Amino acid sequence: MASLSYRSAAKIAFREMHSSRGKFLFVVLSVAIGVAALTGVRGFSSSFRTALMNRARSIMAADLSARMFQQPTPAQQKGLDAIEAEGVEITSVTEMLSMASSPKTLDPLLVSLKAVDPSMYPFYGEVKLAPAGRLQDALRGDSVAVADDLLVRLQLKVGDSLKIGNHVFRIASVVVDEPDRLSGSFAAGPRVMISREGLEKSELLAPGSHAGQRYLFRVPKPANGQSISDDAVAKLKERLEKLLPEAQVIDYRETNPALTEGLDRATSLLSLMSLVALVLGAVGVAMAMRAHLQQRLDTIAIMKSLGARSGQITKIYLLQTLLLGLLGGLLGVALGAAVQLTFPYLLAKFINVPTELHPQVRTVGTGLGVGVLTTLLFTLPPLLDIRGVRPVLILRRAVEDNDDPFVTAVLRKLRKNLAQLVAFVLILAGLAAIATTLSDSATVGKVFSLGLVAVLAVLLAACAAVLAGLRWLLTRTRLRLPSAVRHGLANLYRPGNPSAALLAALGMGVMQITTVYLVQQAVVRELHISSAPNLPNVFLIDITSDEVGGLRKLLAAEPSVTAKPELLPVVSSRIVAIDGVPASKATLKNFPRRMLQSISVTWFDDLPEGTKIVAGKWWPHGEQQPEVAVAQRVAERLGVKVGSKITFAAQDSQIVATVAALTKADGQHTYARAEFVMPPAPLKGLPVVWYGGVHADPNRVGELQRALYKSYPTVTVINVAQALETVRSVVIQITYVIQFLAAFSVFAGIVILASSIAGTRYRRIREVVVLKTLGATRRRIVTVFSIEFAVLGLVAGVVGVGFANLIAKVLLKRMTVAYSFHWDWTAVALLGTAGLAVVTGWLASHRILGQKPLEVLREE
């Protein structure tokens, strides 16, 4: 045969595709759904994550915050000016305690003063005022905005006068919510917001005054219009930590642990879903294309008998593969865009994410590239098999397969054909490249591809072992089983039946779908805990031991309180030494040395609610020795670890405590503010001040404030209900999106797996013909095939679900999420896989029952 041009090869490939449209539907469907799930999930999750990150930034009101307790030195100010000159916006927030009074009352009130530049503050979010208005209009040189409890305590209203320092201000508005209320200091006294001009007029800020300074930073957006990257924020944070060694520098991801963990876990899970969609699509392509090429063996053998070379035939089917991949990729990109647009409408009741479509060339190119590349990669092995097809195959195709075990046959084939080994390496490299591109991490790409290979190898071995076990069982029980059951089980390892390969493909699909489900269930369960509607949203400060009992009774009787209060005893102390090194010489990392002189220590026999141990272990109940549990972030800044010695000084006594554990709090409970915890015994007899947290109906917090002020006027009430409702709403949004996208990925996976099973239809035509020729009835054939489909599904389900639980356990451990085994869902997955195999198998195969043997034999 003369050389075959690409044009001629393309014509032949297209004609074959046109004449066999039904066969190629499975290939195109697998590619399209895989790419659609990939681009749709990836595109929507990217938009959703950007929206969530903006919400997270609003909780800090900035990208980064640097808290200082002294004015920056000239060198530090020069560095800040240089950062500002590079386009980073900077504004300062001054927080301090002051006395405020009013002509209506003679008694002054301790207030928490917060001075801001209303023209810049906040960078993200907004200050909610009542009556509604702009902060710039409320904060003038002679006006302030105050918290509602100040009006209650001083019996004032909006428009009245308030004297702060040496100046009298007009109360212009009531502060309902501040975006950075959770990241600011919880100082005693009602909130008073004032402009920097007003602070100067009050003459409160003088050299030596105890004022806290918090600098807020906003990183400029990239020129290409993309959202601000985490890398840009991380680089600025590292630069600020070097410039301001005495400052506490945190970024927006550290403001609220529950929200941060929710974002991190959501990002990890959404990336996992994208990769799962990729592999499920590849599984569908591999199974469908393998079935197609096996069906074309006769055609290939005939072409070779007419003089065609292997390279020429490979060219035809290679072009056919590329055309199918391109068609599936284009359809998948279109479906993915539709999915990305549809998701916000479907979730409109639960989340508030703008509907955005980003038809970027890179996104489209990635989708098409993934579709074509996965199609090509997973059809390489059968394409390379074309070289081994001989013309004599036409005469003895039915007996070409030997009876060796599957793994043995694969090993023999690899030894004989180096090209297959090269194809395997190319598949591995391609998957690694795709995973790296999708996850933006070379490590993820490498781990994903190697893990996939390892899992596939184990799945193949497990499936081969299961088939061998079934064969052994059948030889022992052959005479005691009904003939239809024997025939159905024997079909699993008949010559030419790719049961092990199909089982491995199904097992991998079941494994990945179940893994996504198990991980999202565990993550959502944890998020629901952190977004529970009964977490404290009103905090109480400076409660004496004499007031604790009465306060408990008042809170229990107060109708606005909806949950049991959390009360925390605190002993004021200072750190005088760390591991024997005096505090004045200790090496600290972004921890102001003066803060060592004001340390709050509390006691607990048992681990506080909402707190996890990240290193070490908690002490037994009734521990007498001085041990201490330190918050992980504080431990890193102090340079202590499990086993370190910290010397605390409280009044005239010193306590040398051993660090027993490092903890991490969820930030949602009162106990989260306990950075140093000891057993009760070492702190016995020391003076105690109590702090509390209660959950009140956000719309009835004012009632609680009035009741507390009436009975306990010295107890300061900090209302963060609105701020915590913002966090809670964001966390709830994350759970809805995770559940929805997981459900979509599972649905896409089921469709792809169904396509894989349906792809075996063409293998069964010849078998049905033979059975009918030998006198088998339709009922007999249906029974035999149903048993085969059901056993395939059950075996794949057992193997897939088993590995899914192992992988989910490992993933959840790395995500610090609790893992639990679900018997109910395991049973559902097993029965569902068996049902899927039977239903899909017959949906694709029922027509072959009506074909007459003579029609098929003539085609042969």
C-alpha positions in Angstrom: 0.0 0.0 0.0 1.3 3.5 -0.9 2.1 6.0 1.8 -1.1 7.2 3.5 -1.4 11.0 3.8 -2.9 12.6 6.9 -5.8 13.9 4.8 -6.6 10.4 3.5 -6.2 9.0 7.1 -8.5 11.7 8.4 -11.2 10.8 5.8 -11.1 7.2 6.7 -11.3 8.0 10.4 -14.2 10.4 9.9 -16.1 7.9 7.7 -15.7 5.2 10.4 -16.9 7.6 13.1 -19.9 8.7 11.0 -20.9 5.1 10.3 -20.5 4.1 14.0 -22.0 7.1 15.8 -23.5 4.9 18.5 -20.2 3.4 19.4 -18.4 6.7 19.8 -21.1 8.2 21.9 -19.6 6.7 25.0 -16.2 8.1 24.2 -17.5 11.6 23.5 -19.8 11.4 26.5 -16.9 10.4 28.8 -14.6 13.1 27.6 -17.3 15.8 27.6 -18.6 15.0 31.1 -15.1 14.7 32.5 -14.1 18.1 31.0 -17.4 19.7 31.9 -17.0 18.6 35.6 -13.4 19.7 35.5 -14.0 23.2 34.0 -17.4 23.8 35.7 -16.2 22.8 39.2 -12.9 24.6 38.7 -14.4 27.7 37.2 -17.2 28.1 39.8 -15.0 27.2 42.8 -12.5 29.8 41.6 -15.2 32.5 41.5 -16.6 31.3 44.8 -13.2 31.2 46.5 -12.5 34.8 45.4 -15.8 35.9 46.9 -15.1 34.0 50.1 -11.6 35.5 50.4 -13.1 39.0 50.1 -15.5 38.1 52.9 -12.5 36.8 55.0 -10.7 40.0 54.3 -13.7 42.0 55.5 -13.4 40.3 58.9 -10.0 42.0 59.3 -10.9 45.0 57.1 -7.6 44.5 55.4 -5.2 42.0 53.8 -2.8 42.2 56.7 -2.6 43.8 60.1 0.4 44.7 62.3 -0.3 45.4 66.0 2.2 47.6 67.8 2.3 49.0 71.3 4.7 51.9 70.5 5.2 54.3 67.7 7.4 53.0 64.9 11.0 54.2 64.9 12.3 56.5 62.2 13.8 53.5 60.4 10.6 51.5 60.6 8.6 54.5 59.4 10.9 54.8 56.4 10.3 51.2 55.6 6.5 51.7 55.9 6.8 54.7 53.6 8.7 52.6 51.1 6.0 49.9 51.1 3.3 52.6 50.6 5.2 54.0 47.7 5.0 50.6 46.0 1.2 50.9 45.9 0.3 49.2 49.2 -2.4 51.2 51.0 -1.8 51.7 54.7 -4.0 53.2 57.4 -3.6 53.1 61.2 -6.2 52.3 63.9 -5.5 53.5 67.4 -7.2 51.7 70.3 -7.0 52.9 73.8 -9.0 53.2 77.0 -10.4 56.6 78.1 -13.0 58.2 80.3 -16.2 59.7 78.8 -18.8 61.8 80.5 -22.0 63.7 79.6 -23.8 66.7 81.0 -26.8 64.3 81.8 -24.7 62.2 84.2 -22.0 63.2 86.6 -20.3 59.8 86.7 -17.6 59.2 84.0 -17.6 55.9 82.1 -14.6 53.9 81.0 -14.8 53.5 77.2 -12.9 51.7 74.5 -11.8 54.4 72.1 -11.0 53.5 68.4 -9.6 56.2 66.2 -9.6 55.6 62.4 -9.2 57.6 59.2 -12.8 57.3 57.8 -11.6 58.1 54.3 -9.6 54.9 54.1 -11.0 52.6 56.9 -12.1 49.9 56.3 -10.3 48.6 53.2 -12.8 45.7 53.1 -16.3 45.4 54.5 -18.2 48.3 56.0 -19.1 49.8 59.3 -22.9 49.5 59.8 -24.5 52.4 61.5 -27.9 53.3 62.9 -29.3 55.4 61.4 -27.8 54.0 58.2 -25.1 56.2 56.7 -21.5 56.5 55.7 -18.7 56.4 58.3 -17.1 59.5 56.6 -20.3 61.5 57.4 -20.6 60.2 61.0 -17.0 60.8 62.0 -16.1 64.4 61.6 -13.7 66.4 63.7 -16.4 67.1 66.3 -18.6 64.0 66.1 -18.3 60.3 67.1 -20.2 57.0 66.7 -20.8 54.9 69.8 -22.0 51.5 70.8 -25.6 51.1 72.0 -24.5 50.0 75.5 -22.9 53.5 76.0 -26.2 55.1 75.4 -27.8 52.7 77.9 -25.2 53.4 80.6 -25.1 57.2 80.2 -28.8 57.5 79.4 -28.0 59.3 76.1 -29.4 59.3 72.6 -28.1 60.2 69.1 -27.5 63.9 68.9 -26.4 64.3 72.5 -23.0 65.5 73.6 -20.2 63.3 74.9 -17.0 64.7 76.5 -13.8 62.7 75.7 -10.5 64.1 77.0 -10.5 67.9 76.5 -13.2 68.1 73.8 -16.9 67.7 73.6 -18.2 65.7 70.7 -21.7 65.1 69.2 -23.0 61.5 69.0 -23.7 61.2 65.3 -24.6 57.6 65.1 -24.7 54.1 66.8 -22.2 51.5 65.7 -24.1 48.3 64.9 -21.2 46.3 63.4 -17.5 46.8 62.7 -15.9 44.6 60.1 -12.8 44.0 62.2 -14.5 43.6 65.6 -13.1 40.1 66.0 -9.5 41.1 65.2 -9.5 44.2 67.4 -8.8 44.3 71.1 -11.6 43.3 73.5 -10.9 46.2 75.9 -13.2 47.0 78.8 -15.8 49.6 78.2 -18.3 50.4 75.4 -17.0 51.2 71.9 -16.5 54.8 70.8 -15.3 55.4 67.2 -13.6 58.7 66.5 -11.7 60.2 63.6 -8.0 60.8 63.8 -8.7 64.5 63.7 -11.1 64.1 66.7 -8.4 62.1 68.6 -6.0 65.0 68.2 -8.6 67.5 69.5 -9.2 65.3 72.6 -5.4 65.6 73.4 -5.5 62.0 74.8 -2.7 60.7 72.6 0.5 61.9 74.4 4.0 60.5 74.8 3.8 57.5 77.2 0.1 56.9 76.8 -1.0 53.3 76.7 -2.4 53.2 73.2 -2.3 50.2 70.9 -1.5 50.9 67.3 -2.8 48.6 64.5 -1.7 49.2 61.0 -3.9 47.8 58.2 -2.5 47.0 54.8 -4.2 46.5 51.4 -2.2 44.9 48.7 -2.8 46.4 45.2 -4.6 44.2 42.6 -2.5 42.8 39.8 -2.5 44.8 36.5 -4.2 41.9 34.7 -7.4 42.3 36.8 -7.0 39.0 38.7 -7.7 38.7 42.4 -4.9 39.3 44.9 -2.8 36.2 45.2 -1.9 34.6 48.5 1.7 34.7 47.5 1.6 38.5 47.4 0.1 38.7 50.8 2.6 36.1 52.2 5.6 38.1 50.8 4.4 41.4 52.3 3.8 39.6 55.7 7.3 38.2 55.7 8.7 41.7 54.8 6.6 43.3 57.7 7.8 40.7 60.2 11.4 41.7 59.5 10.7 45.4 59.5 8.6 45.3 62.7 10.1 42.6 64.9 8.1 43.7 68.0 4.7 43.7 66.1 2.1 41.0 65.8 1.7 40.6 62.1 -1.2 38.5 60.9 -3.0 38.2 57.5 -6.7 37.8 56.8 -6.5 34.0 56.9 -5.5 34.1 60.5 -8.3 36.3 61.8 -10.8 33.5 62.5 -9.7 29.9 62.7 -13.1 28.4 61.8 -13.3 30.5 58.7 -9.6 29.8 57.8 -9.9 26.1 58.2 -13.2 26.1 56.3 -11.5 27.9 53.4 -8.5 25.7 53.4 -10.6 22.5 53.5 -12.9 23.8 50.9 -10.0 24.6 48.6 -8.4 21.2 49.1 -11.7 19.4 48.5 -12.6 21.4 45.4 -9.1 20.7 44.0 -9.7 17.0 44.8 -13.0 17.1 43.0 -11.4 18.6 39.9 -8.7 15.8 39.8 -11.3 13.1 40.4 -13.4 14.4 37.5 -10.3 14.2 35.4 -9.5 10.6 36.3 -13.1 9.5 36.0 -13.3 10.9 32.5 -10.0 9.2 31.7 -11.4 5.9 33.0 -14.5 6.3 30.8 -12.4 7.1 27.7 -10.0 4.2 28.3 -12.9 1.6 28.6 -14.9 3.0 25.7 -11.9 3.3 23.3 -10.5 -0.1 24.3 -13.9 -1.7 23.5 -14.0 0.2 20.2 -10.6 -0.9 19.1 -11.2 -4.5 20.1 -14.3 -4.4 18.0 -12.3 -3.2 15.0 -9.7 -6.0 15.1 -11.3 -7.7 12.1 -11.1 -4.5 10.1 -7.4 -4.0 11.1 -6.6 -7.6 10.2 -8.2 -7.2 6.8 -6.4 -3.9 6.1 -3.1 -5.6 7.0 -3.9 -8.6 4.7 -4.3 -6.0 1.9 -0.8 -4.6 2.5 -1.4 -1.8 5.0 1.4 -1.2 7.5 0.9 -0.9 11.2 2.0 2.7 11.1 -0.6 3.6 8.5 -3.4 2.0 10.5 -2.2 3.6 13.7 -2.3 6.9 12.0 -6.0 6.4 11.1 -7.0 5.5 14.6 -4.7 8.2 16.1 -6.5 10.9 14.1 -9.8 9.3 15.1 -8.8 9.5 18.8 -7.8 13.1 18.4 -11.0 14.0 16.7 -13.0 12.3 19.4 -11.0 14.0 22.1 -11.4 17.4 20.4 -15.1 16.9 20.0 -15.6 15.8 23.6 -13.4 18.6 24.8 -15.4 21.3 22.9 -18.6 19.9 24.1 -17.2 19.6 27.7 -16.0 23.2 27.7 -19.4 24.4 26.5 -21.1 22.3 29.2 -18.6 23.5 31.8 -19.4 27.2 31.0 -23.1 26.3 31.3 -22.4 24.6 34.7 -20.4 27.6 35.9 -23.3 29.9 35.1 -26.0 27.6 36.4 -24.5 26.9 39.8 -25.1 30.4 41.3 -28.8 30.2 40.3 -29.2 26.8 41.8 -27.5 27.9 45.0 -29.1 31.4 45.1 -31.1 30.6 48.2 -28.0 29.6 50.1 -25.1 31.7 49.0 -24.6 35.2 47.7 -22.0 34.8 45.0 -22.2 36.9 41.8 -22.8 35.0 38.6 -19.6 35.4 36.7 -18.4 33.7 33.6 -14.7 34.0 32.8 -14.3 32.8 29.2 -10.5 33.1 29.5 -8.3 31.6 26.7 -6.3 29.7 29.3 -9.4 28.1 30.8 -10.7 27.0 27.4 -7.3 25.8 26.4 -6.9 23.9 29.6 -10.3 22.2 29.1 -9.6 21.3 25.5 -6.0 20.2 26.3 -7.2 18.0 29.1 -9.9 16.4 27.0 -7.6 15.6 24.1 -4.6 14.6 26.2 -6.5 12.2 28.4 -8.2 10.7 25.4 -4.8 10.2 23.7 -3.0 9.0 26.8 -5.5 6.3 27.7 -5.9 5.0 24.2 -2.1 4.7 23.7 -1.9 1.0 24.9 -4.7 -0.2 22.6 -3.3 1.9 19.7 0.1 0.3 20.2 -1.6 -3.1 20.2 -2.4 -2.6 16.5 1.2 -3.5 15.7 0.6 -7.0 17.1 -2.5 -7.7 15.0 -1.9 -10.3 12.3 -4.0 -11.1 9.3 -4.5 -14.7 10.5 -6.4 -13.2 13.4 -9.5 -13.3 11.2 -9.4 -17.1 11.4 -8.7 -17.6 15.0 -9.7 -14.5 16.9 -12.0 -16.3 19.2 -9.2 -18.3 20.8 -6.4 -15.7 20.7 -6.5 -15.1 24.4 -4.9 -17.7 26.7 -6.0 -18.8 30.1 -3.2 -17.2 32.1 -4.1 -15.1 35.1 -4.6 -11.4 34.3 -1.5 -10.1 36.1 0.7 -12.8 34.6 -0.6 -11.9 31.1 0.1 -8.2 31.7 3.6 -8.9 32.9 4.3 -11.1 29.9 3.0 -8.5 27.6 5.1 -5.8 29.2 8.2 -8.0 28.8 7.5 -8.6 25.1 6.5 -5.1 24.2 8.6 -2.2 25.4 6.3 0.2 23.7 3.6 -0.6 26.2 6.0 0.3 29.0 6.8 3.6 27.2 3.0 4.2 27.0 2.6 3.6 30.7 5.4 6.1 31.4 3.8 8.7 29.1 0.4 8.2 30.9 2.1 8.8 34.2 3.9 11.9 33.0 0.8 13.2 31.4 -1.3 12.8 34.5 1.4 14.4 36.6 1.5 17.4 34.2 -2.3 17.8 34.2 -2.6 17.4 38.0 0.2 20.0 38.4 -1.5 22.4 36.1 -4.9 22.0 37.8 -3.5 22.2 41.4 -0.8 24.7 40.6 1.6 22.5 42.6 4.3 20.2 41.3 4.2 18.2 44.5 0.5 17.6 44.2 1.0 16.5 40.6 3.7 14.0 41.5 1.9 12.6 44.5 -1.4 12.4 42.6 0.1 10.5 39.6 2.2 8.2 41.7 -0.7 7.6 44.1 -2.9 6.9 41.2 -0.5 4.3 39.8 -0.1 2.7 43.2 -3.8 2.5 43.7 -4.4 1.2 40.2 -1.8 -1.5 40.7 -3.3 -2.6 44.0 -6.8 -2.5 42.5 -5.7 -4.7 39.6 -4.0 -7.1 42.0 -7.1 -7.1 44.3 -9.5 -7.6 41.4 -7.3 -10.5 39.9 -7.2 -12.0 43.4 -11.0 -11.7 43.8 -11.6 -13.3 40.3 -9.2 -16.1 41.2 -11.1 -16.7 44.5 -14.4 -16.8 42.6 -12.9 -19.3 40.2 -11.6 -21.5 43.0 -15.0 -21.2 44.8 -16.8 -22.2 41.6 -14.6 -25.3 41.1 -15.6 -26.4 44.7 -19.3 -25.7 44.4 -20.0 -26.1 40.7 -22.4 -29.0 41.1 -24.3 -27.4 43.9 -25.1 -24.1 42.1 -27.8 -23.4 39.6 -26.6 -23.5 36.0 -27.4 -19.8 35.4 -25.3 -18.8 38.4 -22.4 -21.0 37.3 -22.6 -19.5 33.8 -22.8 -15.9 35.1 -19.8 -16.4 37.4 -17.8 -18.3 34.8 -18.3 -15.4 32.4 -16.1 -13.2 34.7 -13.0 -15.1 33.7 -13.9 -16.5 30.2 -11.3 -16.0 27.5 -11.3 -12.5 26.0 -13.4 -11.0 28.9 -11.6 -8.0 30.4 -13.1 -8.5 33.8 -10.0 -7.6 35.8 -9.5 -4.4 33.7 -13.2 -3.5 34.0 -13.2 -4.3 37.7 -10.2 -2.1 38.2 -11.8 0.7 36.3 -15.1 0.4 38.1 -13.3 0.0 41.4 -11.2 3.1 40.8 -14.4 5.1 39.9 -16.2 3.8 43.0 -13.2 4.5 45.1 -12.9 8.1 44.0 -16.6 8.9 44.1 -16.8 7.4 47.6 -13.6 9.2 48.7 -15.1 12.5 47.7 -18.3 11.7 49.5 -16.6 10.6 52.7 -14.2 13.5 52.8 -16.9 16.1 52.1 -19.2 14.5 54.7 -16.5 14.8 57.4 -15.5 18.3 56.4 -19.1 19.5 56.3 -19.7 17.9 59.7 -16.8 19.8 61.2 -18.0 23.0 59.5 -21.5 22.6 60.9 -19.9 22.3 64.4 -18.1 25.6 63.9 -21.2 27.3 62.5 -23.6 26.0 65.1 -26.2 28.6 66.0 -25.6 28.5 69.7 -22.0 29.6 69.9 -21.2 32.6 72.1 -21.7 36.0 70.3 -21.7 38.2 73.4 -18.7 38.3 75.7 -18.6 39.5 79.3 -15.5 41.0 80.8 -14.3 41.7 84.4 -16.7 39.5 86.4 -15.7 39.0 90.1 -15.9 35.7 91.9 -18.7 37.1 94.0 -20.7 37.9 90.9 -20.3 34.6 89.1 -23.2 32.8 90.9 -25.7 35.5 90.5 -24.7 36.1 86.9 -25.3 32.5 86.1 -28.9 32.8 87.5 -29.5 36.0 85.6 -28.4 34.5 82.3 -30.4 31.3 82.8 -33.6 33.4 83.4 -32.9 35.9 80.5 -35.2 35.0 77.5 -32.7 36.5 74.9 -30.0 33.9 75.9 -30.4 30.8 73.9 -27.5 28.6 75.1 -25.7 27.7 78.3 -23.1 30.4 79.2 -19.4 29.7 79.0 -17.5 31.2 82.0 -13.7 31.3 82.1 -11.6 31.9 85.3 -8.5 34.0 84.6 -5.4 34.6 86.7 -3.2 37.6 85.8 0.5 36.7 85.7 3.7 37.4 83.8 6.3 35.2 82.2 9.7 35.7 83.9 11.7 32.9 82.2 11.5 30.4 79.3 13.6 27.3 79.6 15.7 29.0 82.2 16.4 32.1 80.0 15.1 35.4 81.6 12.2 36.9 79.7 14.3 40.0 79.0 16.8 37.8 77.0 14.4 35.3 75.5 14.3 35.0 71.7 10.8 36.0 70.5 9.2 36.0 67.1 6.9 38.9 66.5 5.7 38.9 70.1 6.1 42.3 71.9 8.3 41.7 74.9 6.0 44.0 77.0 3.2 41.5 76.5 5.2 39.0 78.7 4.3 41.2 81.6 0.6 40.7 81.2 -0.3 37.0 80.7 -3.7 35.5 81.3 -3.7 32.0 82.7 -6.8 29.8 83.2 -7.4 26.3 84.5 -9.3 23.3 83.2 -9.3 19.7 84.3 -10.6 18.5 80.9 -9.9 19.8 77.3 -12.1 22.8 76.7 -14.8 22.6 74.1 -13.7 23.8 70.6 -10.0 23.1 71.4 -7.8 20.5 69.7 -4.4 19.1 70.8 -1.8 19.4 68.0 1.1 18.1 70.0 1.7 16.4 73.3 -1.2 15.2 75.4 -3.7 16.6 78.0 -3.1 15.9 81.7 -5.3 13.4 83.7 -8.2 14.6 85.7 -7.0 15.9 89.1 -3.4 16.6 88.0 -1.4 18.2 90.9 1.9 19.0 89.0 2.3 22.4 87.3 1.7 21.7 83.6 0.6 24.1 81.0 -1.1 23.8 77.6 -0.1 26.7 75.2 -1.9 27.9 72.1 0.1 26.7 69.0 0.5 30.2 67.5 1.8 31.7 70.8 4.1 28.7 71.3 5.7 29.4 67.9 6.3 33.0 68.8 7.7 32.2 72.2 9.9 29.5 70.8 8.5 26.8 73.1 7.5 23.2 72.4 6.3 20.2 74.4 8.6 19.6 77.3 9.7 23.3 77.6 9.7 25.0 80.9 7.9 28.3 81.4 8.2 30.2 84.7 5.1 32.2 85.6 4.9 34.9 88.3 1.6 35.7 89.9 1.6 38.0 92.9 4.5 36.9 95.1 4.7 33.3 93.9 6.4 31.6 90.9 5.2 28.6 89.0 7.6 26.6 86.8 5.3 24.8 84.5 6.2 22.1 81.9 4.5 22.5 78.5 2.4 19.3 78.2 0.5 20.2 75.0 0.1 22.6 72.2 -3.5 23.5 71.4 -5.5 25.0 68.6 -8.8 26.6 69.3 -11.6 27.1 66.8 -12.1 30.8 67.8 -15.8 30.3 68.4 -15.8 29.7 72.1 -14.9 31.8 75.1 -12.3 29.2 75.9 -10.5 30.1 72.6 -9.1 33.2 74.4 -7.3 31.0 76.9 -3.8 30.8 75.4 -2.2 29.4 78.6 -4.1 26.6 80.5 -3.1 24.8 83.7 -4.7 22.2 86.0 -6.6 23.9 88.8 -4.2 22.8 91.6 -1.2 25.0 90.8 -3.4 28.1 90.6 -5.3 27.5 93.8 -5.5 30.5 96.1 -4.6 33.1 93.4 -6.9 36.1 92.7 -9.3 35.3 89.9 -11.3 37.4 87.4 -13.9 35.8 85.3 -14.7 36.2 81.7 -17.9 34.9 80.0 -19.5 34.2 76.7 -23.2 33.6 75.9 -25.2 33.2 72.8 -28.1 35.7 72.5 -30.6 36.3 69.8 -28.7 38.8 67.6 -31.9 40.9 67.4 -32.3 41.0 71.2 -28.8 41.7 72.4 -29.9 45.1 73.6 -32.3 43.5 76.1 -29.4 41.4 77.5 -27.2 44.5 77.8 -29.8 46.4 79.7 -30.5 43.5 82.1 -26.8 43.1 82.8 -26.2 46.8 83.3 -29.1 47.0 85.7 -27.8 44.1 87.9 -24.1 44.2 87.3 -23.0 47.7 86.1 -19.3 46.9 86.4 -19.5 44.0 84.0 -18.5 45.0 80.4 -20.5 43.6 77.6 -18.8 43.1 74.2 -21.4 42.6 71.5 -19.9 40.7 68.5 -23.1 39.1 67.4 -23.2 40.7 63.9 -19.5 40.0 63.3 -19.9 36.3 64.3 -23.1 36.1 62.1 -20.9 37.1 59.2 -18.4 34.4 59.9 -21.2 31.9 60.5 -22.9 32.8 57.2 -19.7 32.4 55.3 -19.0 29.0 56.8 -22.5 27.9 56.0 -22.0 29.0 52.4 -18.9 26.9 52.2 -20.8 23.8 53.4 -23.5 24.3 50.8 -21.0 24.7 48.0 -19.0 21.7 49.1 -22.1 19.5 49.3 -23.4 20.7 45.9 -20.2 20.4 44.0 -19.5 17.0 45.6 -23.0 15.9 44.5 -22.3 17.1 41.0 -18.9 15.4 40.9 -20.5 12.2 42.1 -23.2 12.4 39.5 -20.7 13.1 36.7 -18.7 10.1 38.0 -21.7 7.8 37.9 -22.5 8.8 34.3 -18.9 8.2 33.3 -18.9 4.8 35.0 -22.2 3.9 33.4 -20.6 4.8 30.0 -17.7 2.5 30.9 -20.0 -0.4 31.6 -22.1 0.3 28.6 -18.9 0.2 26.4 -18.8 -3.6 26.9 -22.0 -3.9 24.9 -20.2 -4.7 21.7 -18.3 -7.5 23.3 -21.5 -9.3 24.2 -23.1 -9.3 20.7 -21.0 -12.4 19.6 -21.6 -14.2 22.9 -25.4 -13.7 22.6 -25.3 -15.0 19.1 -23.4 -18.1 20.1 -25.8 -18.7 23.0 -28.8 -18.3 20.9 -27.4 -20.6 18.2 -26.9 -23.2 21.0 -30.6 -22.9 22.0 -30.4 -20.5 24.9 -33.6 -18.5 25.6 -33.8 -14.8 26.3 -34.7 -15.5 29.9 -31.6 -17.6 30.3 -29.4 -15.0 28.7 -30.9 -12.2 30.9 -30.3 -14.2 34.0 -26.7 -15.1 33.1 -25.8 -11.5 32.2 -27.6 -10.0 35.2 -25.6 -12.3 37.5 -22.4 -11.3 35.8 -23.3 -7.5 36.0 -24.3 -7.8 39.6 -21.1 -9.6 40.7 -19.0 -7.2 38.7 -20.7 -4.3 40.6 -20.4 -5.9 44.0 -16.8 -6.9 43.6 -15.9 -3.4 42.3 -17.9 -1.9 45.1 -16.1 -4.0 47.8 -12.7 -3.1 46.4 -13.5 0.6 45.7 -15.3 1.3 49.0 -12.5 -0.4 51.0 -9.8 1.7 49.4 -12.0 4.8 49.6 -12.2 4.5 53.4 -8.4 4.0 53.7 -7.7 7.0 51.4 -10.3 9.2 53.2 -8.8 8.4 56.5 -5.4 9.5 55.4 -6.7 12.6 53.7 -8.8 13.6 56.7 -5.9 13.0 59.1 -3.8 15.5 57.0 -6.7 17.9 57.1 -7.0 17.5 60.9 -10.6 16.3 60.5 -12.1 13.4 62.4 -12.7 10.2 60.4 -15.5 7.8 61.1 -16.6 4.7 59.3 -20.2 4.7 58.0 -21.8 1.2 57.8 -25.0 2.6 56.3 -23.3 4.5 53.4 -21.0 1.5 52.8 -24.0 -0.7 52.3 -25.6 1.9 50.0 -22.5 2.2 48.0 -22.2 -1.6 47.5 -25.8 -2.0 46.5 -25.7 1.1 44.4 -22.7 -0.1 42.5 -24.3 -3.5 41.8 -27.5 -1.8 40.8 -25.6 0.6 38.5 -23.8 -2.2 36.8 -27.0 -4.2 36.2 -29.1 -1.2 35.1 -26.4 0.3 32.9 -25.4 -3.0 31.4 -28.9 -3.8 30.3 -29.7 -0.3 29.1 -26.8 -0.6 26.8 -27.2 -4.3 26.0 -31.0 -5.0 25.8 -31.2 -4.4 22.1 -28.7 -7.2 21.3 -31.3 -9.7 22.7 -33.5 -9.0 19.7 -30.8 -9.5 17.1 -31.1 -12.6 15.0 -28.0 -14.8 15.0 -27.8 -14.9 11.2 -27.6 -11.1 10.9 -24.5 -11.0 13.2 -22.9 -14.1 11.6 -23.2 -12.5 8.2 -21.5 -9.4 9.4 -18.7 -11.6 10.8 
